[in-house]
Amino acid sequence: MNRVWRGSFFACQWLAFVLQTLMILTGEIAAETSKEKSNCTYAVTIETCCTKGAETSDHVSLRFGDVKSNDILVRHLNSKHVRWVDPLEPQVLDDVPRKPFQACMVDEFQVRGPCVESPICYLYLKLAGKDDWRPGFAQVQVLEASSHLSSDYFYFRRYLPRDAWYGLDVCDTEVTPFGIKYRRKVFANKEKSAQIT
């Protein structure tokens, strides 16, 4: 009787160990799946140059992403909540209602979209309308994740062409004897890109 009890005791312990291991593995897979489907909050900072006529009231769209083809598209960035950032101070003045993309101003927008898996390495802007607009720099910060996923500064400092994506891509670069070679990014597959309206 003692042997039977001891054998069933070890069998129960083994079964408990197997079940616990399966629960841990299932939890990790579920966490990874939910991480892939989860959304993150991004703080997009855009400066407009101080040149006369640099401001715009036209629609501005934004797209950015990482090297792993996580493409976030924000149509009509003007309609997002805008915060005025003092260029000389790190303080954000949120109680001042104003229009974005005015000359000599730095605006910050908060947008939500799919989470990036690697550092943000490309950023494109698109101006739709009749105005000219001259952005100075743009940067995207990932608020939920560690800061290593945030982008560096992307510098424009020129008037944007109208109705065309214009920006910088430092994802796929290759050093050649003739300099740095950049791969051209084509945005043809709209199903893969996450659109934020």
Rosetta blueprint (number, residue, H / E / L):
1 M L
2 N H
3 R H
4 V H
5 W H
6 R H
7 G H
8 S H
9 F H
10 F H
11 A H
12 C H
13 Q H
14 W H
15 L H
16 A H
17 F H
18 V H
19 L H
20 Q H
21 T H
22 L H
23 M H
24 I H
25 L H
26 T H
27 G H
28 E H
29 I H
30 A H
31 A H
32 E H
33 T H
34 S H
35 K H
36 E H
37 K H
38 S L
39 N E
40 C E
41 T E
42 Y E
43 A E
44 V E
45 T E
46 I E
47 E E
48 T E
49 C L
50 C L
51 T L
52 K L
53 G L
54 A L
55 E L
56 T L
57 S L
58 D L
59 H E
60 V E
61 S E
62 L E
63 R E
64 F E
65 G E
66 D E
67 V L
68 K L
69 S L
70 N L
71 D E
72 I E
73 L E
74 V E
75 R L
76 H L
77 L H
78 N H
79 S H
80 K L
81 H L
82 V E
83 R E
84 W E
85 V E
86 D L
87 P L
88 L L
89 E L
90 P L
91 Q L
92 V E
93 L E
94 D L
95 D L
96 V L
97 P L
98 R L
99 K L
100 P L
101 F L
102 Q L
103 A L
104 C L
105 M L
106 V E
107 D E
108 E E
109 F E
110 Q E
111 V E
112 R E
113 G E
114 P E
115 C L
116 V L
117 E L
118 S L
119 P L
120 I E
121 C E
122 Y E
123 L E
124 Y E
125 L E
126 K E
127 L E
128 A E
129 G L
130 K L
131 D L
132 D L
133 W L
134 R L
135 P E
136 G E
137 F E
138 A E
139 Q E
140 V E
141 Q E
142 V E
143 L L
144 E L
145 A L
146 S L
147 S H
148 H H
149 L H
150 S L
151 S L
152 D L
153 Y L
154 F E
155 Y E
156 F L
157 R L
158 R L
159 Y L
160 L L
161 P L
162 R E
163 D L
164 A L
165 W L
166 Y E
167 G E
168 L E
169 D E
170 V L
171 C L
172 D L
173 T E
174 E E
175 V E
176 T E
177 P L
178 F L
179 G E
180 I E
181 K E
182 Y E
183 R L
184 R L
185 K L
186 V L
187 F L
188 A L
189 N L
190 K L
191 E L
192 K L
193 S L
194 A E
195 Q E
196 I E
197 T L
